[in-house]
Amino acid sequence: MTLMNLKEHLKHPVFRCIGETADEMGQEVYVVGGFVRDIFLGRHSADLDFVTVGSGIDLAGAVSARLGKKGKLTVYATYGTAQIKHKNLELEFVGARRESYTRNSRNPIVEDGTLDDDQKRRDFTINAMAICLNSNRFGELVDPFGGVDDLMAKIIRTPLDPDVTFSDDPLRMMRAIRFATQLEFEIFPSTFDGIKRNAERISIITKERINDELSKIMRSRKPSIGFLLLDECGLLERIMPEVYALKGVESVGGRAHKDNFLHTLQVVDNVAERSDNEWLRWAALLHDIAKPVTKKWDNALGWTFHNHNYIGERMVPKIFQSMKMPMNDKMKYVQKLVGLHMRPQQVGEEGVSDSGVRRLLTDAGEDVEDLMILAESDLTSRNPIKVKSALDGFTALRERMKEIIAADDYRKWKNPINGHEIMERLGLPPSQEISRLKQMVKDAILDGVIPNDHDAAWEYLVSNMGN
């Protein structure tokens, strides 16, 4: 890309404003990082990072004053950085610096440095490019490590020795895999070998930072790319041992089960093709998470994984907690879908009875469509007869769901009899008996024995509570 072509991407007045301000202060200033990378990738970026040889805070203050009320300044003195929010842009300023690290921390010892020092500390060549904004060099690209060539070749590569890069800041290993997944680039062989050699260093990174990268991998077009790379380099077993445990195939008498890890990644990709919902993708990743702990050989049935859906449902909160993931409605959503992921196929195989459909709708609630996407994505068999039978069952199930929802929307169903009413009217204390009576009423309604009506439900409860 020529100098003039780069200038075409610097037409926003803020670039000239920053360059002119730096000129007045006698400082070099460059736009760096993702914005520069995204120019060559043909992508838009509203987050702009600027490096100046001098004080980033002083430059940001001068730029903010020049912008007046249009530029809101926030200073982070501890980190030597400042941010300006200007219309729909976020402008980040930092002084050029060199960094050195201690063995047990990814927090660097920072000193003032040159642009060359600053570019050397960058994680990858594609993120180490800079464009000068000073008037005498406006639009000039500074690319000492061949970042443009690596972009064109679709390569992720460290500017310096990968052992130094990854040992200093092990989060960069996750970032390498995340960029490779998002951009669908290859990780340069020596860089990938560096990740393998330093995989154990991931232990000094907080779970929250790791999860941030995992979430970006999960939101990518094809998440399996990232998880396969995590496995190959030795990071997966360290950050998600439960998923790593899905790997492998056992055989008894020539009868083997499928590799549940590869199956799971196919399910995740299948879901990703149909939905941008990150948490539905997490449900896909964890849907068979209990198969390693439920796997048994039965001489008559072969390999079995009895109740892996229910056991997996109980595992989800523990996994979320251990990984420092949100213990909120997102976790409960994933937990519910893991527990129900086999239900649509079971209802289809059982002939799509009205009671089965009603139960599916009440249990899945508003998430029933997501559950159907997960269940349909779970079809990865190479047996065409088995796949056709399952798809026919899903088709029949979807049709019957539409009919039942049109008559009575069980997705929003609530038991007409609640526990408080039972205790109050029957003089019962809180106990398991209350749950049993509520379930009895629910079963009667969903089986079509009584209408979905309070008075009919109460009459049925009183008449049958001794059964």
C-alpha positions as a printed NumPy array, in Angstrom:
array([[  0.   ,   0.   ,   0.   ],
       [  1.467,   3.33 ,  -1.072],
       [  1.968,   6.447,   1.023],
       [ -0.974,   8.175,  -0.686],
       [ -3.171,   5.145,  -0.09 ],
       [ -2.376,   5.281,   3.621],
       [ -3.252,   8.962,   3.737],
       [ -6.673,   8.046,   2.362],
       [ -7.31 ,   6.279,   5.689],
       [ -6.214,   9.299,   7.722],
       [ -8.801,  11.775,   6.43 ],
       [-10.554,  12.122,   9.774],
       [ -9.623,  15.573,  11.171],
       [ -8.495,  14.061,  14.46 ],
       [ -5.323,  12.668,  12.849],
       [ -4.164,  16.084,  11.621],
       [ -5.166,  17.573,  14.975],
       [ -2.976,  15.116,  16.871],
       [ -0.081,  15.491,  14.432],
       [ -0.143,  19.293,  14.567],
       [ -0.376,  19.267,  18.372],
       [  2.641,  16.942,  18.572],
       [  4.546,  19.199,  16.166],
       [  3.937,  22.184,  18.431],
       [  5.229,  20.153,  21.392],
       [  8.265,  18.886,  19.48 ],
       [  7.203,  15.218,  19.853],
       [  6.972,  12.394,  17.359],
       [  3.527,  10.748,  17.281],
       [  2.264,   7.611,  15.558],
       [ -1.021,   5.758,  15.246],
       [ -0.269,   2.112,  16.014],
       [ -1.715,  -1.339,  16.635],
       [ -5.094,  -2.585,  15.519],
       [ -6.075,   0.478,  13.518],
       [ -3.017,   0.131,  11.295],
       [ -3.462,  -3.63 ,  10.976],
       [ -7.121,  -3.201,  10.065],
       [ -6.308,  -0.755,   7.257],
       [ -4.551,  -3.574,   5.433],
       [ -7.311,  -6.048,   6.308],
       [ -9.98 ,  -3.711,   4.974],
       [-11.731,  -3.492,   8.355],
       [-13.036,  -0.49 ,  10.289],
       [-11.666,   0.336,  13.737],
       [-13.044,   3.03 ,  16.063],
       [-10.466,   2.403,  18.807],
       [ -7.3  ,   4.361,  18.034],
       [ -3.959,   3.896,  19.825],
       [ -1.268,   6.558,  19.63 ],
       [  2.366,   6.337,  20.686],
       [  4.458,   9.453,  21.17 ],
       [  8.15 ,   9.778,  21.901],
       [  7.633,  11.776,  25.077],
       [  4.726,  12.049,  27.508],
       [  1.528,  10.47 ,  26.27 ],
       [ -0.424,  12.156,  29.071],
       [  0.886,  15.61 ,  28.167],
       [  0.072,  15.098,  24.501],
       [ -3.438,  13.843,  25.325],
       [ -4.02 ,  16.889,  27.521],
       [ -2.962,  19.245,  24.738],
       [ -5.116,  17.411,  22.165],
       [ -8.108,  17.488,  24.53 ],
       [ -7.684,  21.238,  25.022],
       [ -7.52 ,  21.703,  21.263],
       [-10.721,  19.687,  20.772],
       [-12.461,  21.666,  23.514],
       [-15.781,  20.283,  24.719],
       [-15.681,  17.689,  21.949],
       [-12.853,  15.785,  23.677],
       [-13.387,  14.25 ,  27.13 ],
       [-10.03 ,  13.453,  28.795],
       [ -9.362,  10.648,  31.306],
       [ -5.858,  10.188,  32.72 ],
       [ -4.471,   6.918,  34.099],
       [ -1.345,   8.233,  35.776],
       [ -0.378,   4.861,  37.271],
       [ -0.039,   3.414,  33.773],
       [  1.23 ,   6.54 ,  32.066],
       [ -1.722,   6.542,  29.665],
       [ -4.633,   8.815,  28.836],
       [ -7.87 ,   8.422,  26.899],
       [ -9.95 ,  10.923,  24.98 ],
       [-13.525,  10.143,  23.99 ],
       [-14.236,  12.16 ,  20.89 ],
       [-17.654,  11.675,  19.286],
       [-17.743,   7.952,  18.373],
       [-13.97 ,   7.466,  18.746],
       [-11.82 ,   6.338,  21.672],
       [ -8.288,   7.758,  21.469],
       [ -5.641,   6.105,  23.667],
       [ -2.292,   7.85 ,  24.238],
       [  0.914,   6.424,  25.698],
       [  4.555,   7.401,  25.637],
       [  6.981,   5.142,  23.753],
       [  8.55 ,   2.741,  26.227],
       [ 10.803,  -0.217,  26.706],
       [  9.823,  -3.071,  29.   ],
       [ 11.586,  -5.721,  31.058],
       [  9.996,  -8.542,  33.024],
       [ 10.554, -10.66 ,  36.109],
       [ 10.009, -14.411,  35.918],
       [  6.882, -14.609,  38.058],
       [  4.879, -11.673,  36.741],
       [  3.53 , -10.402,  33.442],
       [  3.613,  -6.846,  34.803],
       [  6.627,  -5.185,  33.172],
       [  9.188,  -2.759,  34.506],
       [  8.608,   0.224,  32.227],
       [ 11.08 ,   2.894,  31.099],
       [ 10.834,   5.685,  28.566],
       [ 11.985,   4.564,  25.147],
       [ 12.092,   5.209,  21.427],
       [  9.586,   4.156,  18.783],
       [ 11.927,   1.253,  17.989],
       [ 11.807,   0.153,  21.642],
       [  8.027,   0.391,  21.61 ],
       [  7.635,  -1.649,  18.448],
       [  9.96 ,  -4.349,  19.77 ],
       [  7.723,  -4.863,  22.817],
       [  4.643,  -5.527,  20.653],
       [  3.21 ,  -9.035,  20.618],
       [  3.094,  -9.763,  16.861],
       [  4.508,  -8.259,  13.694],
       [  1.012,  -7.435,  12.407],
       [  0.458,  -5.327,  15.542],
       [  3.897,  -3.673,  15.501],
       [  3.307,  -1.313,  12.58 ],
       [  3.072,   2.449,  13.039],
       [  1.984,   5.371,  10.844],
       [  3.554,   8.78 ,  11.525],
       [  1.194,  11.737,  11.995],
       [  3.784,  14.554,  12.177],
       [  3.359,  16.969,   9.284],
       [  6.751,  16.309,   7.694],
       [  6.136,  12.521,   7.598],
       [  2.341,  12.345,   7.665],
       [  1.157,   8.927,   6.477],
       [  4.616,   7.308,   6.54 ],
       [  4.515,   3.625,   7.51 ],
       [  7.13 ,   2.317,   9.956],
       [  7.179,  -1.483,   9.657],
       [ 10.532,  -2.823,  10.918],
       [  9.417,  -6.45 ,  11.3  ],
       [  7.578,  -7.055,   8.029],
       [  4.056,  -6.829,   9.41 ],
       [  2.566,  -6.005,   6.   ],
       [  4.227,  -9.049,   4.443],
       [  2.901, -11.247,   7.269],
       [ -0.586,  -9.863,   6.783],
       [ -0.436, -10.65 ,   3.096],
       [  0.877, -14.155,   3.876],
       [ -1.716, -14.585,   6.651],
       [  0.9  , -15.32 ,   9.298],
       [  1.002, -14.677,  13.057],
       [  4.641, -14.153,  14.085],
       [  6.423, -12.509,  17.017],
       [  8.762,  -9.576,  16.268],
       [ 11.503, -10.99 ,  18.51 ],
       [ 12.458, -14.406,  19.902],
       [  9.127, -16.114,  20.713],
       [ 10.568, -17.61 ,  23.899],
       [ 11.218, -14.107,  25.19 ],
       [  7.859, -12.771,  23.967],
       [  5.793, -15.56 ,  25.542],
       [  7.804, -16.017,  28.706],
       [  7.625, -12.282,  29.415],
       [  3.856, -12.118,  28.92 ],
       [  2.237, -15.574,  28.6  ],
       [ -1.143, -14.051,  27.74 ],
       [  0.369, -13.437,  24.312],
       [  0.115, -17.191,  23.682],
       [ -3.658, -16.946,  24.032],
       [ -3.675, -13.83 ,  21.878],
       [ -1.731, -15.619,  19.127],
       [ -4.344, -18.349,  19.004],
       [ -7.167, -15.845,  19.224],
       [ -5.818, -13.826,  16.263],
       [ -5.21 , -17.019,  14.286],
       [ -8.844, -17.984,  14.898],
       [-10.406, -14.593,  14.239],
       [ -8.357, -13.852,  11.125],
       [ -8.017, -17.503,  10.064],
       [ -4.233, -17.036,   9.806],
       [ -1.485, -19.587,  10.377],
       [  0.844, -19.276,  13.356],
       [  4.436, -19.238,  12.114],
       [  6.145, -22.572,  12.998],
       [  8.857, -21.103,  15.227],
       [  6.258, -18.937,  16.969],
       [  3.998, -21.938,  17.581],
       [  6.94 , -23.963,  18.872],
       [  7.583, -21.1  ,  21.294],
       [  4.024, -21.451,  22.606],
       [  4.561, -25.181,  23.121],
       [  7.776, -24.565,  25.055],
       [  6.196, -21.942,  27.275],
       [  2.715, -23.408,  27.775],
       [  3.216, -23.954,  31.504],
       [  3.764, -20.19 ,  31.906],
       [  0.016, -19.668,  31.402],
       [ -0.349, -20.453,  35.121],
       [  0.646, -16.884,  36.054],
       [ -2.22 , -15.4  ,  34.027],
       [ -5.528, -14.716,  35.75 ],
       [ -8.569, -16.733,  34.733],
       [-10.368, -13.503,  33.86 ],
       [ -7.741, -12.562,  31.229],
       [ -7.772, -16.076,  29.813],
       [-11.571, -16.018,  29.604],
       [-11.473, -12.741,  27.713],
       [ -9.412, -14.411,  24.987],
       [-11.541, -17.581,  25.063],
       [-14.666, -15.481,  24.569],
       [-13.146, -13.87 ,  21.488],
       [-12.242, -17.305,  20.155],
       [-15.78 , -18.485,  20.835],
       [-17.253, -15.507,  18.97 ],
       [-15.131, -16.194,  15.881],
       [-16.57 , -17.549,  12.65 ],
       [-15.106, -21.011,  13.259],
       [-14.248, -21.502,  16.959],
       [-12.838, -25.008,  16.417],
       [ -9.697, -23.455,  14.897],
       [ -8.796, -21.974,  18.258],
       [ -9.609, -25.023,  20.363],
       [ -7.619, -27.33 ,  18.099],
       [ -4.638, -24.975,  18.376],
       [ -5.054, -24.763,  22.157],
       [ -4.925, -28.539,  22.303],
       [ -1.98 , -28.905,  19.934],
       [  0.216, -26.448,  21.83 ],
       [ -0.542, -27.817,  25.314],
       [ -2.641, -24.924,  26.637],
       [ -6.049, -26.631,  26.586],
       [ -5.241, -29.206,  29.266],
       [ -4.028, -26.378,  31.503],
       [ -6.929, -23.967,  31.086],
       [ -9.89 , -26.328,  30.421],
       [ -9.024, -29.823,  31.68 ],
       [-12.68 , -30.943,  31.459],
       [-12.75 , -30.242,  27.703],
       [ -9.306, -31.81 ,  27.273],
       [-10.675, -34.979,  28.943],
       [-13.089, -35.418,  26.009],
       [-10.154, -36.387,  23.791],
       [ -9.384, -39.897,  22.649],
       [-11.091, -43.112,  21.583],
       [-11.315, -46.432,  23.401],
       [-12.038, -49.733,  21.734],
       [-13.281, -53.056,  23.128],
       [-13.572, -56.024,  20.824],
       [-13.25 , -53.781,  17.818],
       [-16.1  , -51.537,  18.964],
       [-15.042, -47.935,  19.533],
       [-16.883, -44.758,  20.46 ],
       [-16.375, -41.502,  18.573],
       [-13.785, -38.961,  19.667],
       [-15.979, -36.735,  21.816],
       [-13.549, -33.809,  21.569],
       [-13.679, -33.682,  17.77 ],
       [-17.443, -34.262,  17.857],
       [-17.859, -31.382,  20.314],
       [-15.864, -28.994,  18.136],
       [-18.006, -29.933,  15.144],
       [-21.125, -29.176,  17.18 ],
       [-19.691, -25.79 ,  18.203],
       [-18.957, -24.945,  14.566],
       [-22.43 , -26.119,  13.525],
       [-23.986, -23.82 ,  16.123],
       [-21.695, -20.959,  15.069],
       [-22.972, -21.254,  11.499],
       [-26.52 , -20.656,  12.738],
       [-26.174, -18.326,  15.721],
       [-23.995, -15.469,  16.99 ],
       [-25.084, -16.241,  20.567],
       [-21.81 , -16.756,  22.431],
       [-23.499, -18.577,  25.316],
       [-25.249, -20.998,  22.997],
       [-21.774, -21.789,  21.642],
       [-20.561, -22.361,  25.217],
       [-23.481, -24.755,  25.727],
       [-22.331, -26.601,  22.615],
       [-18.779, -26.83 ,  23.972],
       [-20.03 , -28.252,  27.274],
       [-22.984, -30.345,  26.091],
       [-21.078, -33.655,  26.378],
       [-18.747, -32.553,  29.153],
       [-19.785, -35.449,  31.43 ],
       [-19.122, -38.204,  28.894],
       [-15.621, -38.976,  30.235],
       [-16.993, -39.537,  33.755],
       [-20.041, -41.537,  32.626],
       [-18.362, -43.724,  29.99 ],
       [-18.883, -47.44 ,  30.561],
       [-18.644, -50.607,  28.492],
       [-21.742, -52.809,  28.343],
       [-21.362, -56.185,  26.638],
       [-24.867, -55.945,  25.215],
       [-25.04 , -52.227,  24.401],
       [-21.424, -51.352,  23.758],
       [-20.181, -47.964,  24.998],
       [-22.698, -46.081,  27.131],
       [-22.809, -42.599,  28.642],
       [-25.902, -42.879,  30.818],
       [-27.246, -39.6  ,  32.239],
       [-24.3  , -37.613,  30.893],
       [-26.692, -34.745,  30.162],
       [-27.895, -34.482,  33.774],
       [-24.423, -34.977,  35.251],
       [-23.07 , -32.423,  32.774],
       [-25.76 , -30.006,  33.926],
       [-24.43 , -30.324,  37.474],
       [-20.849, -29.847,  36.281],
       [-21.506, -26.528,  34.531],
       [-21.603, -24.317,  37.671],
       [-18.369, -25.865,  38.942],
       [-16.654, -25.253,  35.602],
       [-17.881, -21.656,  35.446],
       [-16.757, -21.055,  39.02 ],
       [-13.307, -22.586,  38.529],
       [-12.788, -20.53 ,  35.359],
       [-14.071, -17.311,  36.995],
       [-16.848, -17.08 ,  34.431],
       [-20.093, -15.217,  35.252],
       [-22.208, -17.063,  37.839],
       [-25.418, -15.438,  36.642],
       [-28.218, -16.004,  34.154],
       [-25.632, -16.825,  31.454],
       [-24.391, -19.786,  33.483],
       [-27.963, -20.907,  34.208],
       [-28.784, -20.696,  30.497],
       [-25.793, -22.882,  29.579],
       [-26.621, -25.272,  32.417],
       [-30.212, -25.637,  31.25 ],
       [-29.29 , -26.319,  27.637],
       [-26.657, -28.894,  28.638],
       [-29.258, -30.715,  30.733],
       [-31.873, -30.621,  27.959],
       [-29.704, -31.128,  24.872],
       [-30.905, -34.707,  24.274],
       [-34.6  , -33.993,  24.825],
       [-35.602, -32.865,  21.294],
       [-34.202, -36.026,  19.73 ],
       [-35.841, -38.181,  22.41 ],
       [-39.227, -36.523,  21.821],
       [-38.802, -37.044,  18.08 ],
       [-37.877, -40.698,  18.496],
       [-40.876, -41.265,  20.771],
       [-43.294, -40.112,  18.076],
       [-43.753, -36.463,  19.016],
       [-46.53 , -36.976,  21.558],
       [-48.401, -33.889,  22.738],
       [-47.37 , -34.505,  26.344],
       [-43.712, -34.797,  25.277],
       [-43.919, -31.562,  23.303],
       [-45.621, -29.733,  26.164],
       [-42.933, -30.89 ,  28.594],
       [-40.194, -29.788,  26.209],
       [-41.778, -26.361,  25.814],
       [-42.307, -25.827,  29.536],
       [-38.801, -26.981,  30.472],
       [-37.009, -25.017,  27.721],
       [-39.246, -21.952,  27.984],
       [-38.121, -19.002,  25.877],
       [-34.892, -20.842,  25.04 ],
       [-36.598, -23.6  ,  23.064],
       [-35.357, -22.357,  19.678],
       [-31.777, -22.245,  20.972],
       [-32.247, -25.773,  22.295],
       [-33.446, -26.924,  18.878],
       [-30.395, -25.345,  17.21 ],
       [-28.142, -27.158,  19.68 ],
       [-29.904, -30.49 ,  19.212],
       [-29.85 , -30.244,  15.425],
       [-26.201, -29.187,  15.491],
       [-25.455, -32.285,  17.583],
       [-26.108, -34.481,  14.526],
       [-22.59 , -35.303,  13.347],
       [-23.082, -38.999,  12.516],
       [-21.738, -40.332,   9.229],
       [-24.618, -42.801,   9.083],
       [-27.091, -41.258,   6.576],
       [-29.992, -43.423,   7.756],
       [-29.499, -42.348,  11.365],
       [-29.197, -38.68 ,  10.361],
       [-32.33 , -38.783,   8.176],
       [-34.347, -40.416,  10.947],
       [-33.254, -37.751,  13.445],
       [-33.917, -34.896,  11.015],
       [-37.382, -36.264,  10.244],
       [-38.061, -36.353,  13.976],
       [-36.909, -32.755,  14.361],
       [-39.1  , -31.636,  11.462],
       [-42.156, -33.305,  12.969],
       [-41.303, -31.855,  16.371],
       [-41.003, -28.307,  15.035],
       [-44.351, -28.586,  13.271],
       [-46.13 , -29.911,  16.35 ],
       [-44.497, -27.238,  18.544],
       [-45.936, -24.531,  16.287],
       [-49.42 , -26.042,  16.594],
       [-49.276, -26.397,  20.373],
       [-47.793, -22.907,  20.848],
       [-50.608, -21.471,  18.699],
       [-53.196, -23.136,  20.946],
       [-51.487, -22.474,  24.292],
       [-47.975, -21.013,  24.542],
       [-46.312, -23.462,  26.932],
       [-43.005, -21.595,  26.585],
       [-44.458, -19.131,  29.106],
       [-46.199, -21.8  ,  31.16 ],
       [-46.419, -21.513,  34.924],
       [-47.998, -23.988,  37.265],
       [-51.446, -22.593,  38.207],
       [-50.893, -23.95 ,  41.723],
       [-47.949, -22.572,  43.72 ],
       [-46.353, -23.896,  46.882],
       [-47.54 , -21.017,  49.069],
       [-51.181, -21.706,  48.207],
       [-50.811, -25.424,  48.926],
       [-49.298, -24.759,  52.365],
       [-51.84 , -22.097,  53.23 ],
       [-54.994, -23.918,  52.146],
       [-53.966, -27.375,  53.32 ],
       [-52.08 , -26.331,  56.436],
       [-48.885, -28.11 ,  55.353],
       [-45.357, -27.112,  56.404],
       [-42.555, -26.589,  53.835],
       [-41.489, -30.058,  52.71 ],
       [-40.819, -32.343,  49.754],
       [-44.55 , -33.11 ,  49.765],
       [-45.235, -29.615,  48.405],
       [-42.917, -30.261,  45.443],
       [-44.548, -33.65 ,  44.858],
       [-48.036, -32.131,  44.725],
       [-46.937, -29.365,  42.348],
       [-45.301, -31.946,  40.076],
       [-48.468, -34.062,  40.16 ],
       [-50.517, -31.102,  38.932],
       [-47.93 , -30.27 ,  36.258],
       [-47.894, -33.853,  34.972],
       [-51.685, -33.95 ,  34.773],
       [-51.814, -30.731,  32.745],
       [-48.994, -31.657,  30.39 ],
       [-50.433, -35.149,  29.874],
       [-53.793, -33.616,  28.957],
       [-55.631, -35.155,  31.927],
       [-56.915, -31.741,  33.069],
       [-57.009, -28.31 ,  31.392],
       [-54.404, -25.66 ,  32.11 ],
       [-56.721, -23.949,  34.577],
       [-56.426, -23.05 ,  38.281],
       [-59.782, -24.402,  39.476],
       [-59.436, -27.663,  37.573],
       [-55.88 , -28.034,  38.864],
       [-56.911, -27.453,  42.475],
       [-59.801, -29.898,  42.232],
       [-57.448, -32.513,  40.793],
       [-54.861, -31.91 ,  43.534],
       [-57.401, -32.323,  46.356],
       [-58.855, -35.445,  44.762],
       [-55.483, -37.115,  44.179],
       [-53.19 , -35.849,  46.929],
       [-53.355, -39.179,  48.752],
       [-52.183, -41.147,  45.693]])
